[in-house]
């Protein structure tokens, strides 16, 4: 039960961080493109790569740190379900160019960020 509480706490923290980041990015870049969600997804991918590199092989990571940090905070922070719905909305609105750009940027930058996050923090 203790582990579930840590996941819930991390999830709440991650969700608040996501909200603040999306609002901040949307304020700075007020375009009709989901910039905030894109930034959150790329940062989340970088962070998960870094976390896995920093704690690779650590048994304490698997049992104590991973539930709070990866499942909780990063699970609450990253927004791939929001991403999927925004992508669906762009397709439904027949904004195919924006939809394809969003799809490519999210996936390419997300993978690249996870790779660099891992490489930057791997021992």
N, C-alpha and C positions, 0 to 999 in steps of 0.2 A: 504494500500500500504506500510506503514511503516513496518508492520510485514513481508512482503515479502522481503523487503530489509535486515532485520535482518537475515532471513533464508538464503538468498543468501550469505551474509557476513559470516555467520557461516559455510555454506556449503563449501565456498572457503577455509576458514581456516582449516576445517576438512579434506578436500582433500589434502591440502599441508602437514598437519601433517601425514596423511596416507602415502603419498609418501615418506616423510623423514623416517618414521618408517620402512616401507617395505625395503627401500634401506639400512638403517642401519642394520637391522636384517639380510638381505641377504648378506651384507658385512661380518658380524661376523660369520654367519653360511652359507657358500656358498655350500649348498647341492642341490640335485635335488628334493627337497621337498619344498612346498610353506610355509616355516617357517614365512616369513614376514607377509603374509596375516593371518596366524593362530594367530600370536601374536597380530596383530591389532584387529582381531575379539574378542579375549579373553579380551584384554584391553577395547575395546568398550563395551562389555557386562558388565564388572565390572563397568565401568563408568556410564552406563545407570542405573544399579541397585543402585549405590550410589546417583546419581542425583534424582531419584524418591524417595529414602528414605529421602534425605535431604529436599526435597520440598513437601513431602506428605501433602495433604490437603491445600496447599497454593494456593489461587486463583490467586495471582500474578504470580506464577509458570505457571499455565495453560495459562494465557493470554500474559505474557511478556517473561519469562525466557525459558519456554519449546520450543517455536518456534526457538529461537536462539541456545540454548544449545543442545536440543535433536534432533529436526528436522534438524537444520543447522549443527552444529559442529559434533555431533555424527553420523548424517546421512551421512555427507561427509567423516567422518573418517572410519566408519565400512565398510566392503567390502564384504557383503554376495553375491552380484552379481558376484564379482571376484571369490569368493570362489566357487560358483556354476559352473562357467566356468572352473576353475582349476580342480575341481572334475570331470567334464565332460571330460576334456582333459586326465586325468589319466585313466578314463574308456575307452576312445577311443584308447589310447595307450596300452590297455590291461594290465595296471599296477594295477591290482585289489587289491593286498595287500596294496600298497601305498594309493589307493583310499579309501579303507575301514578304514585304519588307520587315514587318513586325515578327513574323515567323522566323525568317532567316537571322535577323539580329538577335532575337532571344536565344535561339539554339546555338548559333555560332559563338556569340559572345559569352553565353552561359558556359558552354563547354570550355572555351578558351580561358575564362576566368577560373573555373575549377582546376584546370591543368596548371595554370600559373600559381594559384593558391597552394596547390600541392607541392609544386616544384620550389616555391619560395620558402616553404617551411619544412621540407623533407630534410632529414638528417644526412 
